[in-house]
Amino acid sequence: MEQTFQAAARVTSKGQVTLPLALRRQLGIRTGDRVLFEGGEEGVRLRVEREGSPFERYQGIGNPGIPSGRRQAIAWVRRLRRP
């Protein structure tokens, strides 16, 4: 079931609008995200555009000192197992 809500915002003289907090939270909009407005017969649609993977910021957690990539991980394990 799709969640809906209603919120108002004022347009400044520069054409800027502050998105209400409830909308930002529901859509997961964070600082630096781009917002795309799509117009059609049924009205205007708002979509969030993010660059990169949402998991990118978690890359490398849990393996400090090990370079990323399969080959580097295998080489690291081999160094650990050397007598």
mmCIF file of the N, C-alpha and C atoms, coordinates in Angstrom:
data_MODEL
# 
_entry.id   MODEL 
# 
loop_
_atom_site.group_PDB 
_atom_site.id 
_atom_site.type_symbol 
_atom_site.label_atom_id 
_atom_site.label_alt_id 
_atom_site.label_comp_id 
_atom_site.label_asym_id 
_atom_site.label_entity_id 
_atom_site.label_seq_id 
_atom_site.pdbx_PDB_ins_code 
_atom_site.Cartn_x 
_atom_site.Cartn_y 
_atom_site.Cartn_z 
_atom_site.occupancy 
_atom_site.B_iso_or_equiv 
_atom_site.pdbx_formal_charge 
_atom_site.auth_seq_id 
_atom_site.auth_comp_id 
_atom_site.auth_asym_id 
_atom_site.auth_atom_id 
_atom_site.pdbx_PDB_model_num 
ATOM 1   N N  . MET A 1 1  ? 0.836  -1.177  0.000   1.00 0.00 ? 1  MET A N  1 
ATOM 2   C CA . MET A 1 1  ? 0.000  0.000   0.000   1.00 0.00 ? 1  MET A CA 1 
ATOM 3   C C  . MET A 1 1  ? 0.884  1.245   0.000   1.00 0.00 ? 1  MET A C  1 
ATOM 4   N N  . GLU A 1 2  ? 0.598  2.167   -0.870  1.00 0.00 ? 2  GLU A N  1 
ATOM 5   C CA . GLU A 1 2  ? 1.406  3.370   -1.011  1.00 0.00 ? 2  GLU A CA 1 
ATOM 6   C C  . GLU A 1 2  ? 1.063  4.384   0.075   1.00 0.00 ? 2  GLU A C  1 
ATOM 7   N N  . GLN A 1 3  ? 2.108  4.929   0.706   1.00 0.00 ? 3  GLN A N  1 
ATOM 8   C CA . GLN A 1 3  ? 1.901  5.942   1.734   1.00 0.00 ? 3  GLN A CA 1 
ATOM 9   C C  . GLN A 1 3  ? 1.705  7.291   1.070   1.00 0.00 ? 3  GLN A C  1 
ATOM 10  N N  . THR A 1 4  ? 0.760  8.061   1.568   1.00 0.00 ? 4  THR A N  1 
ATOM 11  C CA . THR A 1 4  ? 0.545  9.402   1.043   1.00 0.00 ? 4  THR A CA 1 
ATOM 12  C C  . THR A 1 4  ? 0.516  10.382  2.201   1.00 0.00 ? 4  THR A C  1 
ATOM 13  N N  . PHE A 1 5  ? 0.820  11.618  1.914   1.00 0.00 ? 5  PHE A N  1 
ATOM 14  C CA . PHE A 1 5  ? 0.732  12.675  2.911   1.00 0.00 ? 5  PHE A CA 1 
ATOM 15  C C  . PHE A 1 5  ? 0.607  13.997  2.175   1.00 0.00 ? 5  PHE A C  1 
ATOM 16  N N  . GLN A 1 6  ? 0.289  15.018  2.921   1.00 0.00 ? 6  GLN A N  1 
ATOM 17  C CA . GLN A 1 6  ? 0.145  16.345  2.347   1.00 0.00 ? 6  GLN A CA 1 
ATOM 18  C C  . GLN A 1 6  ? 0.962  17.320  3.179   1.00 0.00 ? 6  GLN A C  1 
ATOM 19  N N  . ALA A 1 7  ? 1.742  18.158  2.510   1.00 0.00 ? 7  ALA A N  1 
ATOM 20  C CA . ALA A 1 7  ? 2.552  19.156  3.189   1.00 0.00 ? 7  ALA A CA 1 
ATOM 21  C C  . ALA A 1 7  ? 2.667  20.367  2.278   1.00 0.00 ? 7  ALA A C  1 
ATOM 22  N N  . ALA A 1 8  ? 2.812  21.525  2.863   1.00 0.00 ? 8  ALA A N  1 
ATOM 23  C CA . ALA A 1 8  ? 2.923  22.761  2.085   1.00 0.00 ? 8  ALA A CA 1 
ATOM 24  C C  . ALA A 1 8  ? 4.323  23.345  2.227   1.00 0.00 ? 8  ALA A C  1 
ATOM 25  N N  . ALA A 1 9  ? 4.761  24.042  1.185   1.00 0.00 ? 9  ALA A N  1 
ATOM 26  C CA . ALA A 1 9  ? 6.053  24.731  1.207   1.00 0.00 ? 9  ALA A CA 1 
ATOM 27  C C  . ALA A 1 9  ? 5.895  26.024  0.425   1.00 0.00 ? 9  ALA A C  1 
ATOM 28  N N  . ARG A 1 10 ? 6.654  27.016  0.778   1.00 0.00 ? 10 ARG A N  1 
ATOM 29  C CA . ARG A 1 10 ? 6.583  28.322  0.128   1.00 0.00 ? 10 ARG A CA 1 
ATOM 30  C C  . ARG A 1 10 ? 7.743  28.447  -0.857  1.00 0.00 ? 10 ARG A C  1 
ATOM 31  N N  . VAL A 1 11 ? 7.482  29.047  -2.002  1.00 0.00 ? 11 VAL A N  1 
ATOM 32  C CA . VAL A 1 11 ? 8.507  29.294  -3.015  1.00 0.00 ? 11 VAL A CA 1 
ATOM 33  C C  . VAL A 1 11 ? 9.109  30.671  -2.753  1.00 0.00 ? 11 VAL A C  1 
ATOM 34  N N  . THR A 1 12 ? 10.441 30.728  -2.700  1.00 0.00 ? 12 THR A N  1 
ATOM 35  C CA . THR A 1 12 ? 11.123 32.006  -2.454  1.00 0.00 ? 12 THR A CA 1 
ATOM 36  C C  . THR A 1 12 ? 11.199 32.814  -3.751  1.00 0.00 ? 12 THR A C  1 
ATOM 37  N N  . SER A 1 13 ? 11.686 34.044  -3.655  1.00 0.00 ? 13 SER A N  1 
ATOM 38  C CA . SER A 1 13 ? 11.828 34.901  -4.836  1.00 0.00 ? 13 SER A CA 1 
ATOM 39  C C  . SER A 1 13 ? 12.837 34.334  -5.834  1.00 0.00 ? 13 SER A C  1 
ATOM 40  N N  . LYS A 1 14 ? 13.722 33.455  -5.357  1.00 0.00 ? 14 LYS A N  1 
ATOM 41  C CA . LYS A 1 14 ? 14.701 32.803  -6.234  1.00 0.00 ? 14 LYS A CA 1 
ATOM 42  C C  . LYS A 1 14 ? 14.172 31.503  -6.822  1.00 0.00 ? 14 LYS A C  1 
ATOM 43  N N  . GLY A 1 15 ? 12.916 31.152  -6.506  1.00 0.00 ? 15 GLY A N  1 
ATOM 44  C CA . GLY A 1 15 ? 12.327 29.917  -7.023  1.00 0.00 ? 15 GLY A CA 1 
ATOM 45  C C  . GLY A 1 15 ? 12.709 28.688  -6.223  1.00 0.00 ? 15 GLY A C  1 
ATOM 46  N N  . GLN A 1 16 ? 13.222 28.880  -5.026  1.00 0.00 ? 16 GLN A N  1 
ATOM 47  C CA . GLN A 1 16 ? 13.649 27.755  -4.194  1.00 0.00 ? 16 GLN A CA 1 
ATOM 48  C C  . GLN A 1 16 ? 12.518 27.302  -3.276  1.00 0.00 ? 16 GLN A C  1 
ATOM 49  N N  . VAL A 1 17 ? 12.496 26.007  -2.993  1.00 0.00 ? 17 VAL A N  1 
ATOM 50  C CA . VAL A 1 17 ? 11.514 25.421  -2.088  1.00 0.00 ? 17 VAL A CA 1 
ATOM 51  C C  . VAL A 1 17 ? 12.246 24.551  -1.093  1.00 0.00 ? 17 VAL A C  1 
ATOM 52  N N  . THR A 1 18 ? 11.901 24.656  0.175   1.00 0.00 ? 18 THR A N  1 
ATOM 53  C CA . THR A 1 18 ? 12.441 23.764  1.197   1.00 0.00 ? 18 THR A CA 1 
ATOM 54  C C  . THR A 1 18 ? 11.505 22.584  1.313   1.00 0.00 ? 18 THR A C  1 
ATOM 55  N N  . LEU A 1 19 ? 12.024 21.384  1.079   1.00 0.00 ? 19 LEU A N  1 
ATOM 56  C CA . LEU A 1 19 ? 11.192 20.189  1.181   1.00 0.00 ? 19 LEU A CA 1 
ATOM 57  C C  . LEU A 1 19 ? 10.876 19.923  2.647   1.00 0.00 ? 19 LEU A C  1 
ATOM 58  N N  . PRO A 1 20 ? 9.615  19.678  2.968   1.00 0.00 ? 20 PRO A N  1 
ATOM 59  C CA . PRO A 1 20 ? 9.250  19.398  4.360   1.00 0.00 ? 20 PRO A CA 1 
ATOM 60  C C  . PRO A 1 20 ? 9.983  18.171  4.900   1.00 0.00 ? 20 PRO A C  1 
ATOM 61  N N  . LEU A 1 21 ? 10.281 18.190  6.189   1.00 0.00 ? 21 LEU A N  1 
ATOM 62  C CA . LEU A 1 21 ? 11.024 17.113  6.832   1.00 0.00 ? 21 LEU A CA 1 
ATOM 63  C C  . LEU A 1 21 ? 10.333 15.764  6.647   1.00 0.00 ? 21 LEU A C  1 
ATOM 64  N N  . ALA A 1 22 ? 9.017  15.727  6.757   1.00 0.00 ? 22 ALA A N  1 
ATOM 65  C CA . ALA A 1 22 ? 8.283  14.460  6.600   1.00 0.00 ? 22 ALA A CA 1 
ATOM 66  C C  . ALA A 1 22 ? 8.526  13.857  5.217   1.00 0.00 ? 22 ALA A C  1 
ATOM 67  N N  . LEU A 1 23 ? 8.557  14.688  4.190   1.00 0.00 ? 23 LEU A N  1 
ATOM 68  C CA . LEU A 1 23 ? 8.817  14.216  2.832   1.00 0.00 ? 23 LEU A CA 1 
ATOM 69  C C  . LEU A 1 23 ? 10.246 13.709  2.698   1.00 0.00 ? 23 LEU A C  1 
ATOM 70  N N  . ARG A 1 24 ? 11.208 14.473  3.222   1.00 0.00 ? 24 ARG A N  1 
ATOM 71  C CA . ARG A 1 24 ? 12.615 14.045  3.142   1.00 0.00 ? 24 ARG A CA 1 
ATOM 72  C C  . ARG A 1 24 ? 12.825 12.716  3.849   1.00 0.00 ? 24 ARG A C  1 
ATOM 73  N N  . ARG A 1 25 ? 12.203 12.546  4.985   1.00 0.00 ? 25 ARG A N  1 
ATOM 74  C CA . ARG A 1 25 ? 12.354 11.277  5.716   1.00 0.00 ? 25 ARG A CA 1 
ATOM 75  C C  . ARG A 1 25 ? 11.701 10.119  4.974   1.00 0.00 ? 25 ARG A C  1 
ATOM 76  N N  . GLN A 1 26 ? 10.508 10.336  4.433   1.00 0.00 ? 26 GLN A N  1 
ATOM 77  C CA . GLN A 1 26 ? 9.800  9.264   3.741   1.00 0.00 ? 26 GLN A CA 1 
ATOM 78  C C  . GLN A 1 26 ? 10.550 8.814   2.496   1.00 0.00 ? 26 GLN A C  1 
ATOM 79  N N  . LEU A 1 27 ? 11.150 9.762   1.784   1.00 0.00 ? 27 LEU A N  1 
ATOM 80  C CA . LEU A 1 27 ? 11.870 9.427   0.557   1.00 0.00 ? 27 LEU A CA 1 
ATOM 81  C C  . LEU A 1 27 ? 13.347 9.143   0.780   1.00 0.00 ? 27 LEU A C  1 
ATOM 82  N N  . GLY A 1 28 ? 13.838 9.335   2.003   1.00 0.00 ? 28 GLY A N  1 
ATOM 83  C CA . GLY A 1 28 ? 15.242 9.082   2.300   1.00 0.00 ? 28 GLY A CA 1 
ATOM 84  C C  . GLY A 1 28 ? 16.163 10.105  1.674   1.00 0.00 ? 28 GLY A C  1 
ATOM 85  N N  . ILE A 1 29 ? 15.691 11.332  1.505   1.00 0.00 ? 29 ILE A N  1 
ATOM 86  C CA . ILE A 1 29 ? 16.494 12.386  0.887   1.00 0.00 ? 29 ILE A CA 1 
ATOM 87  C C  . ILE A 1 29 ? 17.494 12.919  1.908   1.00 0.00 ? 29 ILE A C  1 
ATOM 88  N N  . ARG A 1 30 ? 18.764 12.950  1.498   1.00 0.00 ? 30 ARG A N  1 
ATOM 89  C CA . ARG A 1 30 ? 19.828 13.440  2.369   1.00 0.00 ? 30 ARG A CA 1 
ATOM 90  C C  . ARG A 1 30 ? 20.524 14.625  1.712   1.00 0.00 ? 30 ARG A C  1 
ATOM 91  N N  . THR A 1 31 ? 21.322 15.317  2.474   1.00 0.00 ? 31 THR A N  1 
ATOM 92  C CA . THR A 1 31 ? 22.092 16.446  1.960   1.00 0.00 ? 31 THR A CA 1 
ATOM 93  C C  . THR A 1 31 ? 22.957 15.987  0.795   1.00 0.00 ? 31 THR A C  1 
ATOM 94  N N  . GLY A 1 32 ? 22.920 16.720  -0.289  1.00 0.00 ? 32 GLY A N  1 
ATOM 95  C CA . GLY A 1 32 ? 23.718 16.381  -1.467  1.00 0.00 ? 32 GLY A CA 1 
ATOM 96  C C  . GLY A 1 32 ? 22.980 15.559  -2.499  1.00 0.00 ? 32 GLY A C  1 
ATOM 97  N N  . ASP A 1 33 ? 21.821 14.979  -2.155  1.00 0.00 ? 33 ASP A N  1 
ATOM 98  C CA . ASP A 1 33 ? 21.044 14.216  -3.130  1.00 0.00 ? 33 ASP A CA 1 
ATOM 99  C C  . ASP A 1 33 ? 20.441 15.163  -4.159  1.00 0.00 ? 33 ASP A C  1 
ATOM 100 N N  . ARG A 1 34 ? 20.295 14.686  -5.373  1.00 0.00 ? 34 ARG A N  1 
ATOM 101 C CA . ARG A 1 34 ? 19.629 15.462  -6.422  1.00 0.00 ? 34 ARG A CA 1 
ATOM 102 C C  . ARG A 1 34 ? 18.175 15.028  -6.489  1.00 0.00 ? 34 ARG A C  1 
ATOM 103 N N  . VAL A 1 35 ? 17.302 15.983  -6.744  1.00 0.00 ? 35 VAL A N  1 
ATOM 104 C CA . VAL A 1 35 ? 15.876 15.713  -6.835  1.00 0.00 ? 35 VAL A CA 1 
ATOM 105 C C  . VAL A 1 35 ? 15.427 16.012  -8.254  1.00 0.00 ? 35 VAL A C  1 
ATOM 106 N N  . LEU A 1 36 ? 14.727 15.081  -8.862  1.00 0.00 ? 36 LEU A N  1 
ATOM 107 C CA . LEU A 1 36 ? 14.260 15.225  -10.230 1.00 0.00 ? 36 LEU A CA 1 
ATOM 108 C C  . LEU A 1 36 ? 12.748 15.421  -10.214 1.00 0.00 ? 36 LEU A C  1 
ATOM 109 N N  . PHE A 1 37 ? 12.265 16.448  -10.911 1.00 0.00 ? 37 PHE A N  1 
ATOM 110 C CA . PHE A 1 37 ? 10.842 16.717  -11.033 1.00 0.00 ? 37 PHE A CA 1 
ATOM 111 C C  . PHE A 1 37 ? 10.402 16.271  -12.422 1.00 0.00 ? 37 PHE A C  1 
ATOM 112 N N  . GLU A 1 38 ? 9.393  15.392  -12.471 1.00 0.00 ? 38 GLU A N  1 
ATOM 113 C CA . GLU A 1 38 ? 8.878  14.896  -13.744 1.00 0.00 ? 38 GLU A CA 1 
ATOM 114 C C  . GLU A 1 38 ? 7.419  15.318  -13.873 1.00 0.00 ? 38 GLU A C  1 
ATOM 115 N N  . GLY A 1 39 ? 7.082  16.024  -14.944 1.00 0.00 ? 39 GLY A N  1 
ATOM 116 C CA . GLY A 1 39 ? 5.718  16.482  -15.161 1.00 0.00 ? 39 GLY A CA 1 
ATOM 117 C C  . GLY A 1 39 ? 5.000  15.602  -16.157 1.00 0.00 ? 39 GLY A C  1 
ATOM 118 N N  . GLY A 1 40 ? 3.707  15.442  -15.956 1.00 0.00 ? 40 GLY A N  1 
ATOM 119 C CA . GLY A 1 40 ? 2.891  14.639  -16.858 1.00 0.00 ? 40 GLY A CA 1 
ATOM 120 C C  . GLY A 1 40 ? 1.436  15.057  -16.755 1.00 0.00 ? 40 GLY A C  1 
ATOM 121 N N  . GLU A 1 41 ? 0.577  14.300  -17.396 1.00 0.00 ? 41 GLU A N  1 
ATOM 122 C CA . GLU A 1 41 ? -0.847 14.619  -17.385 1.00 0.00 ? 41 GLU A CA 1 
ATOM 123 C C  . GLU A 1 41 ? -1.457 14.525  -15.989 1.00 0.00 ? 41 GLU A C  1 
ATOM 124 N N  . GLU A 1 42 ? -0.946 13.637  -15.177 1.00 0.00 ? 42 GLU A N  1 
ATOM 125 C CA . GLU A 1 42 ? -1.510 13.424  -13.843 1.00 0.00 ? 42 GLU A CA 1 
ATOM 126 C C  . GLU A 1 42 ? -0.939 14.366  -12.796 1.00 0.00 ? 42 GLU A C  1 
ATOM 127 N N  . GLY A 1 43 ? 0.066  15.154  -13.154 1.00 0.00 ? 43 GLY A N  1 
ATOM 128 C CA . GLY A 1 43 ? 0.666  16.078  -12.199 1.00 0.00 ? 43 GLY A CA 1 
ATOM 129 C C  . GLY A 1 43 ? 2.180  16.005  -12.242 1.00 0.00 ? 43 GLY A C  1 
ATOM 130 N N  . VAL A 1 44 ? 2.792  16.395  -11.150 1.00 0.00 ? 44 VAL A N  1 
ATOM 131 C CA . VAL A 1 44 ? 4.245  16.409  -11.051 1.00 0.00 ? 44 VAL A CA 1 
ATOM 132 C C  . VAL A 1 44 ? 4.692  15.305  -10.102 1.00 0.00 ? 44 VAL A C  1 
ATOM 133 N N  . ARG A 1 45 ? 5.746  14.636  -10.504 1.00 0.00 ? 45 ARG A N  1 
ATOM 134 C CA . ARG A 1 45 ? 6.291  13.545  -9.705  1.00 0.00 ? 45 ARG A CA 1 
ATOM 135 C C  . ARG A 1 45 ? 7.695  13.927  -9.256  1.00 0.00 ? 45 ARG A C  1 
ATOM 136 N N  . LEU A 1 46 ? 8.042  13.570  -8.029  1.00 0.00 ? 46 LEU A N  1 
ATOM 137 C CA . LEU A 1 46 ? 9.355  13.877  -7.454  1.00 0.00 ? 46 LEU A CA 1 
ATOM 138 C C  . LEU A 1 46 ? 10.133 12.579  -7.318  1.00 0.00 ? 46 LEU A C  1 
ATOM 139 N N  . ARG A 1 47 ? 11.367 12.581  -7.794  1.00 0.00 ? 47 ARG A N  1 
ATOM 140 C CA . ARG A 1 47 ? 12.198 11.381  -7.711  1.00 0.00 ? 47 ARG A CA 1 
ATOM 141 C C  . ARG A 1 47 ? 13.583 11.762  -7.223  1.00 0.00 ? 47 ARG A C  1 
ATOM 142 N N  . VAL A 1 48 ? 14.179 10.911  -6.415  1.00 0.00 ? 48 VAL A N  1 
ATOM 143 C CA . VAL A 1 48 ? 15.513 11.164  -5.864  1.00 0.00 ? 48 VAL A CA 1 
ATOM 144 C C  . VAL A 1 48 ? 16.540 10.474  -6.757  1.00 0.00 ? 48 VAL A C  1 
ATOM 145 N N  . GLU A 1 49 ? 17.586 11.211  -7.124  1.00 0.00 ? 49 GLU A N  1 
ATOM 146 C CA . GLU A 1 49 ? 18.695 10.640  -7.895  1.00 0.00 ? 49 GLU A CA 1 
ATOM 147 C C  . GLU A 1 49 ? 19.924 10.620  -7.012  1.00 0.00 ? 49 GLU A C  1 
ATOM 148 N N  . ARG A 1 50 ? 20.487 9.450   -6.834  1.00 0.00 ? 50 ARG A N  1 
ATOM 149 C CA . ARG A 1 50 ? 21.704 9.324   -6.034  1.00 0.00 ? 50 ARG A CA 1 
ATOM 150 C C  . ARG A 1 50 ? 22.820 8.810   -6.921  1.00 0.00 ? 50 ARG A C  1 
ATOM 151 N N  . GLU A 1 51 ? 24.014 9.311   -6.669  1.00 0.00 ? 51 GLU A N  1 
ATOM 152 C CA . GLU A 1 51 ? 25.169 8.839   -7.428  1.00 0.00 ? 51 GLU A CA 1 
ATOM 153 C C  . GLU A 1 51 ? 25.852 7.742   -6.643  1.00 0.00 ? 51 GLU A C  1 
ATOM 154 N N  . GLY A 1 52 ? 26.307 6.727   -7.355  1.00 0.00 ? 52 GLY A N  1 
ATOM 155 C CA . GLY A 1 52 ? 27.008 5.637   -6.699  1.00 0.00 ? 52 GLY A CA 1 
ATOM 156 C C  . GLY A 1 52 ? 26.069 4.678   -5.990  1.00 0.00 ? 52 GLY A C  1 
ATOM 157 N N  . SER A 1 53 ? 26.639 3.700   -5.380  1.00 0.00 ? 53 SER A N  1 
ATOM 158 C CA . SER A 1 53 ? 25.887 2.675   -4.673  1.00 0.00 ? 53 SER A CA 1 
ATOM 159 C C  . SER A 1 53 ? 25.526 3.144   -3.266  1.00 0.00 ? 53 SER A C  1 
ATOM 160 N N  . PRO A 1 54 ? 24.334 2.786   -2.785  1.00 0.00 ? 54 PRO A N  1 
ATOM 161 C CA . PRO A 1 54 ? 24.002 3.156   -1.415  1.00 0.00 ? 54 PRO A CA 1 
ATOM 162 C C  . PRO A 1 54 ? 24.872 2.424   -0.396  1.00 0.00 ? 54 PRO A C  1 
ATOM 163 N N  . PHE A 1 55 ? 25.568 1.374   -0.829  1.00 0.00 ? 55 PHE A N  1 
ATOM 164 C CA . PHE A 1 55 ? 26.417 0.591   0.059   1.00 0.00 ? 55 PHE A CA 1 
ATOM 165 C C  . PHE A 1 55 ? 27.873 1.037   0.022   1.00 0.00 ? 55 PHE A C  1 
ATOM 166 N N  . GLU A 1 56 ? 28.181 1.995   -0.829  1.00 0.00 ? 56 GLU A N  1 
ATOM 167 C CA . GLU A 1 56 ? 29.557 2.444   -1.020  1.00 0.00 ? 56 GLU A CA 1 
ATOM 168 C C  . GLU A 1 56 ? 30.202 2.925   0.272   1.00 0.00 ? 56 GLU A C  1 
ATOM 169 N N  . ARG A 1 57 ? 29.436 3.626   1.109   1.00 0.00 ? 57 ARG A N  1 
ATOM 170 C CA . ARG A 1 57 ? 30.025 4.160   2.336   1.00 0.00 ? 57 ARG A CA 1 
ATOM 171 C C  . ARG A 1 57 ? 30.388 3.064   3.341   1.00 0.00 ? 57 ARG A C  1 
ATOM 172 N N  . TYR A 1 58 ? 29.864 1.847   3.140   1.00 0.00 ? 58 TYR A N  1 
ATOM 173 C CA . TYR A 1 58 ? 30.172 0.740   4.044   1.00 0.00 ? 58 TYR A CA 1 
ATOM 174 C C  . TYR A 1 58 ? 31.326 -0.120  3.548   1.00 0.00 ? 58 TYR A C  1 
ATOM 175 N N  . GLN A 1 59 ? 31.864 0.190   2.383   1.00 0.00 ? 59 GLN A N  1 
ATOM 176 C CA . GLN A 1 59 ? 32.945 -0.604  1.820   1.00 0.00 ? 59 GLN A CA 1 
ATOM 177 C C  . GLN A 1 59 ? 34.167 -0.551  2.723   1.00 0.00 ? 59 GLN A C  1 
ATOM 178 N N  . GLY A 1 60 ? 34.714 -1.708  3.031   1.00 0.00 ? 60 GLY A N  1 
ATOM 179 C CA . GLY A 1 60 ? 35.918 -1.785  3.834   1.00 0.00 ? 60 GLY A CA 1 
ATOM 180 C C  . GLY A 1 60 ? 35.680 -1.914  5.324   1.00 0.00 ? 60 GLY A C  1 
ATOM 181 N N  . ILE A 1 61 ? 34.433 -1.811  5.763   1.00 0.00 ? 61 ILE A N  1 
ATOM 182 C CA . ILE A 1 61 ? 34.149 -1.952  7.193   1.00 0.00 ? 61 ILE A CA 1 
ATOM 183 C C  . ILE A 1 61 ? 34.369 -3.405  7.588   1.00 0.00 ? 61 ILE A C  1 
ATOM 184 N N  . GLY A 1 62 ? 35.067 -3.617  8.653   1.00 0.00 ? 62 GLY A N  1 
ATOM 185 C CA . GLY A 1 62 ? 35.289 -4.977  9.142   1.00 0.00 ? 62 GLY A CA 1 
ATOM 186 C C  . GLY A 1 62 ? 36.573 -5.599  8.645   1.00 0.00 ? 62 GLY A C  1 
ATOM 187 N N  . ASN A 1 63 ? 37.282 -4.960  7.744   1.00 0.00 ? 63 ASN A N  1 
ATOM 188 C CA . ASN A 1 63 ? 38.537 -5.516  7.258   1.00 0.00 ? 63 ASN A CA 1 
ATOM 189 C C  . ASN A 1 63 ? 39.603 -4.426  7.121   1.00 0.00 ? 63 ASN A C  1 
ATOM 190 N N  . PRO A 1 64 ? 39.941 -3.760  8.215   1.00 0.00 ? 64 PRO A N  1 
ATOM 191 C CA . PRO A 1 64 ? 40.961 -2.714  8.128   1.00 0.00 ? 64 PRO A CA 1 
ATOM 192 C C  . PRO A 1 64 ? 42.319 -3.306  7.751   1.00 0.00 ? 64 PRO A C  1 
ATOM 193 N N  . GLY A 1 65 ? 43.014 -2.617  6.898   1.00 0.00 ? 65 GLY A N  1 
ATOM 194 C CA . GLY A 1 65 ? 44.332 -3.059  6.490   1.00 0.00 ? 65 GLY A CA 1 
ATOM 195 C C  . GLY A 1 65 ? 44.338 -4.026  5.330   1.00 0.00 ? 65 GLY A C  1 
ATOM 196 N N  . ILE A 1 66 ? 43.189 -4.454  4.879   1.00 0.00 ? 66 ILE A N  1 
ATOM 197 C CA . ILE A 1 66 ? 43.103 -5.370  3.737   1.00 0.00 ? 66 ILE A CA 1 
ATOM 198 C C  . ILE A 1 66 ? 42.628 -4.567  2.529   1.00 0.00 ? 66 ILE A C  1 
ATOM 199 N N  . PRO A 1 67 ? 43.416 -4.531  1.469   1.00 0.00 ? 67 PRO A N  1 
ATOM 200 C CA . PRO A 1 67 ? 42.964 -3.827  0.271   1.00 0.00 ? 67 PRO A CA 1 
ATOM 201 C C  . PRO A 1 67 ? 41.713 -4.488  -0.303  1.00 0.00 ? 67 PRO A C  1 
ATOM 202 N N  . SER A 1 68 ? 40.903 -3.727  -1.026  1.00 0.00 ? 68 SER A N  1 
ATOM 203 C CA . SER A 1 68 ? 39.691 -4.298  -1.596  1.00 0.00 ? 68 SER A CA 1 
ATOM 204 C C  . SER A 1 68 ? 40.036 -5.186  -2.775  1.00 0.00 ? 68 SER A C  1 
ATOM 205 N N  . GLY A 1 69 ? 39.198 -6.139  -3.027  1.00 0.00 ? 69 GLY A N  1 
ATOM 206 C CA . GLY A 1 69 ? 39.385 -7.051  -4.142  1.00 0.00 ? 69 GLY A CA 1 
ATOM 207 C C  . GLY A 1 69 ? 39.688 -8.460  -3.683  1.00 0.00 ? 69 GLY A C  1 
ATOM 208 N N  . ARG A 1 70 ? 39.258 -9.406  -4.503  1.00 0.00 ? 70 ARG A N  1 
ATOM 209 C CA . ARG A 1 70 ? 39.422 -10.827 -4.175  1.00 0.00 ? 70 ARG A CA 1 
ATOM 210 C C  . ARG A 1 70 ? 40.891 -11.241 -4.086  1.00 0.00 ? 70 ARG A C  1 
ATOM 211 N N  . ARG A 1 71 ? 41.698 -10.810 -5.039  1.00 0.00 ? 71 ARG A N  1 
ATOM 212 C CA . ARG A 1 71 ? 43.108 -11.217 -5.044  1.00 0.00 ? 71 ARG A CA 1 
ATOM 213 C C  . ARG A 1 71 ? 43.839 -10.722 -3.794  1.00 0.00 ? 71 ARG A C  1 
ATOM 214 N N  . GLN A 1 72 ? 43.579 -9.493  -3.403  1.00 0.00 ? 72 GLN A N  1 
ATOM 215 C CA . GLN A 1 72 ? 44.241 -8.939  -2.226  1.00 0.00 ? 72 GLN A CA 1 
ATOM 216 C C  . GLN A 1 72 ? 43.796 -9.664  -0.963  1.00 0.00 ? 72 GLN A C  1 
ATOM 217 N N  . ALA A 1 73 ? 42.523 -10.032 -0.880  1.00 0.00 ? 73 ALA A N  1 
ATOM 218 C CA . ALA A 1 73 ? 42.034 -10.762 0.292   1.00 0.00 ? 73 ALA A CA 1 
ATOM 219 C C  . ALA A 1 73 ? 42.669 -12.145 0.380   1.00 0.00 ? 73 ALA A C  1 
ATOM 220 N N  . ILE A 1 74 ? 42.783 -12.832 -0.762  1.00 0.00 ? 74 ILE A N  1 
ATOM 221 C CA . ILE A 1 74 ? 43.416 -14.157 -0.775  1.00 0.00 ? 74 ILE A CA 1 
ATOM 222 C C  . ILE A 1 74 ? 44.886 -14.054 -0.390  1.00 0.00 ? 74 ILE A C  1 
ATOM 223 N N  . ALA A 1 75 ? 45.587 -13.057 -0.924  1.00 0.00 ? 75 ALA A N  1 
ATOM 224 C CA . ALA A 1 75 ? 47.003 -12.861 -0.580  1.00 0.00 ? 75 ALA A CA 1 
ATOM 225 C C  . ALA A 1 75 ? 47.155 -12.574 0.907   1.00 0.00 ? 75 ALA A C  1 
ATOM 226 N N  . TRP A 1 76 ? 46.247 -11.798 1.478   1.00 0.00 ? 76 TRP A N  1 
ATOM 227 C CA . TRP A 1 76 ? 46.294 -11.475 2.906   1.00 0.00 ? 76 TRP A CA 1 
ATOM 228 C C  . TRP A 1 76 ? 46.110 -12.735 3.761   1.00 0.00 ? 76 TRP A C  1 
ATOM 229 N N  . VAL A 1 77 ? 45.165 -13.598 3.384   1.00 0.00 ? 77 VAL A N  1 
ATOM 230 C CA . VAL A 1 77 ? 44.940 -14.848 4.119   1.00 0.00 ? 77 VAL A CA 1 
ATOM 231 C C  . VAL A 1 77 ? 46.167 -15.747 4.013   1.00 0.00 ? 77 VAL A C  1 
ATOM 232 N N  . ARG A 1 78 ? 46.786 -15.824 2.844   1.00 0.00 ? 78 ARG A N  1 
ATOM 233 C CA . ARG A 1 78 ? 47.989 -16.649 2.670   1.00 0.00 ? 78 ARG A CA 1 
ATOM 234 C C  . ARG A 1 78 ? 49.137 -16.155 3.543   1.00 0.00 ? 78 ARG A C  1 
ATOM 235 N N  . ARG A 1 79 ? 49.272 -14.818 3.655   1.00 0.00 ? 79 ARG A N  1 
ATOM 236 C CA . ARG A 1 79 ? 50.319 -14.274 4.528   1.00 0.00 ? 79 ARG A CA 1 
ATOM 237 C C  . ARG A 1 79 ? 50.057 -14.641 5.997   1.00 0.00 ? 79 ARG A C  1 
ATOM 238 N N  . LEU A 1 80 ? 48.800 -14.660 6.377   1.00 0.00 ? 80 LEU A N  1 
ATOM 239 C CA . LEU A 1 80 ? 48.453 -15.030 7.755   1.00 0.00 ? 80 LEU A CA 1 
ATOM 240 C C  . LEU A 1 80 ? 48.789 -16.488 8.058   1.00 0.00 ? 80 LEU A C  1 
ATOM 241 N N  . ARG A 1 81 ? 48.618 -17.344 7.069   1.00 0.00 ? 81 ARG A N  1 
ATOM 242 C CA . ARG A 1 81 ? 48.804 -18.799 7.267   1.00 0.00 ? 81 ARG A CA 1 
ATOM 243 C C  . ARG A 1 81 ? 50.255 -19.230 7.158   1.00 0.00 ? 81 ARG A C  1 
ATOM 244 N N  . ARG A 1 82 ? 51.155 -18.373 6.726   1.00 0.00 ? 82 ARG A N  1 
ATOM 245 C CA . ARG A 1 82 ? 52.557 -18.748 6.605   1.00 0.00 ? 82 ARG A CA 1 
ATOM 246 C C  . ARG A 1 82 ? 53.124 -19.049 8.000   1.00 0.00 ? 82 ARG A C  1 
ATOM 247 N N  . PRO A 1 83 ? 53.948 -20.089 8.086   1.00 0.00 ? 83 PRO A N  1 
ATOM 248 C CA . PRO A 1 83 ? 54.560 -20.436 9.365   1.00 0.00 ? 83 PRO A CA 1 
ATOM 249 C C  . PRO A 1 83 ? 55.646 -19.461 9.780   1.00 0.00 ? 83 PRO A C  1 
# 
